[in-house]
């Protein structure tokens, strides 16, 4: 039976047992992904860059904005990996 006010520890126990689906215990309408809130920014790109972005976005069949977000995300992740490697080598 679904409880309205369940403590996290109780939900953890149900999840860890793996015998019961925990979805009925969750209110997915209120679910959020921390750090994933969108914030609008404006960036000015040279025309040549927009043309190249549009060509690549069309080739991949995705909107320009999606391509930019993926590429920036990949670059930031690569920088984070490089930073971790250099930190380990210094230690």
C-alpha positions as CSV (number, residue, x, y, z in Angstrom):
1,X,0.0,0.0,0.0
2,X,1.3,3.5,-0.9
3,X,2.1,5.8,2.0
4,X,1.7,9.5,1.6
5,X,4.5,10.5,3.8
6,X,7.3,8.0,3.5
7,X,10.8,8.7,4.7
8,X,13.7,8.4,2.3
9,X,15.2,5.5,4.4
10,X,12.0,3.5,4.0
11,X,12.0,4.1,0.2
12,X,15.7,3.1,0.1
13,X,14.9,-0.2,1.8
14,X,12.1,-1.0,-0.6
15,X,14.3,-0.2,-3.6
16,X,17.3,-2.2,-2.2
17,X,15.1,-5.3,-1.7
18,X,14.2,-5.1,-5.4
19,X,11.0,-7.0,-4.7
20,X,8.6,-4.1,-5.4
21,X,8.2,-1.4,-8.0
22,X,8.9,2.0,-6.4
23,X,7.2,4.1,-9.0
24,X,3.8,4.1,-7.2
25,X,5.6,5.7,-4.2
26,X,6.9,8.6,-6.4
27,X,5.2,11.8,-7.5
28,X,6.8,12.2,-10.9
29,X,4.9,15.5,-11.5
30,X,7.2,17.1,-8.9
31,X,10.4,15.3,-10.0
32,X,13.3,17.6,-10.9
33,X,16.8,16.9,-12.0
34,X,19.2,19.0,-9.9
35,X,21.4,21.3,-11.9
36,X,19.3,20.7,-15.1
37,X,17.2,23.9,-15.0
38,X,17.4,25.7,-18.3
39,X,18.5,29.3,-18.4
40,X,18.3,31.4,-21.5
41,X,21.5,33.0,-22.8
42,X,22.2,35.0,-26.0
43,X,25.3,34.4,-28.0
44,X,26.4,36.2,-31.1
45,X,28.0,34.0,-33.8
46,X,29.6,35.1,-37.0
47,X,27.6,34.3,-40.1
48,X,30.1,31.8,-41.4
49,X,29.9,29.9,-38.1
50,X,26.0,29.8,-38.3
51,X,26.2,28.6,-41.8
52,X,28.5,25.7,-40.8
53,X,26.4,24.9,-37.8
54,X,23.2,24.8,-39.9
55,X,24.9,22.5,-42.5
56,X,26.0,20.1,-39.7
57,X,22.6,20.3,-38.0
58,X,20.9,19.5,-41.2
59,X,23.2,16.7,-42.0
60,X,22.5,15.1,-38.6
61,X,18.8,16.0,-38.7
62,X,18.7,18.0,-35.5
63,X,18.0,21.6,-34.6
64,X,20.9,24.0,-34.5
65,X,20.3,24.6,-30.8
66,X,20.5,20.9,-30.0
67,X,23.8,20.6,-31.9
68,X,25.3,23.5,-30.0
69,X,24.2,22.1,-26.6
70,X,25.6,18.7,-27.4
71,X,28.9,20.1,-28.7
72,X,29.4,22.4,-25.7
73,X,28.5,19.5,-23.4
74,X,31.0,17.2,-25.0
75,X,33.7,19.9,-24.8
76,X,33.0,20.6,-21.1
77,X,33.0,16.8,-20.3
78,X,36.3,16.4,-22.2
79,X,37.9,19.3,-20.3
80,X,36.7,17.7,-17.0
81,X,38.3,14.4,-18.0
82,X,41.6,16.1,-18.9
83,X,41.6,18.0,-15.7
84,X,41.0,14.8,-13.6
85,X,43.9,13.1,-15.5
86,X,46.3,15.9,-14.9
87,X,45.3,16.1,-11.2
88,X,46.0,12.4,-10.8
89,X,49.4,12.6,-12.5
90,X,50.5,15.5,-10.1
91,X,49.7,13.5,-7.0
